[in-house]
Amino acid sequence: MGRSALVLIAGLADGLFGADQLEGNDMSAITEGREAVRTFVDHEHQELKTAVEWVHEVTEGMSRLPVDQRSESLRRVLHWVDVDLKPHMAWEESWLFPNIDDRAMPHWATGLVRFDHRQIAAQAERLRGHCTYGNPIPSSDISRLVVDLAGFEALMRAHIEREERFVLPLLEPEGDRWTPEWRD
């Protein structure tokens, strides 16, 4: 996600969570802002899910790649982490979660996914350790790399699920936050 898209969404939803002081037409603007943010986040999550599927394919195929192609395949994953994933997590940490925390109690939901972000970043750094630029990844290291890629994928899948189940519903009006099976 590019910085301009993040700025646009932040601008669209400016005052998004300050709805308690507004009435009538102002409330419909807030509702539209919430819907815009939710639509944007849903789109972002769909892109993340697609990327996680791609990471899964990379993981499955890594051991079959010729030695000279392994580093390049891993570098493409790390490029996605740097260009797409890190800015997405930074936007959530700096704008989305603080706005949710300002209005939602308790803060455990955003605290949980912030912890996920730290785990994901640490796992990405573990992957980076396999990728010494200019050096091929030897067959003796491939098992550890595949385990680390699979761990990264698992963290991403669990994180997306937690955000969708526990954090994103906080963008909804109070009565519409969780489907019936999650209300009890």
Secondary structure, DSSP 8 states (H G I E B T S, - for coil): --HHHHHHHHHHTTTTT-GGG--HHHHHHHHHHHHHHHHHHHHHHHHHHHHHHHHHHHHHHHTTS-HHHHHHHHHHHHHHIIIIIHHHHHHIIIIIHHHHHHH-S-THHHHHHHHHHHHHHHHHHHHHTT--TTS---GGGHHHHHHHHHHHHHHHHHHHHHIIIIIGGGGS-GGGSS-HHHH-
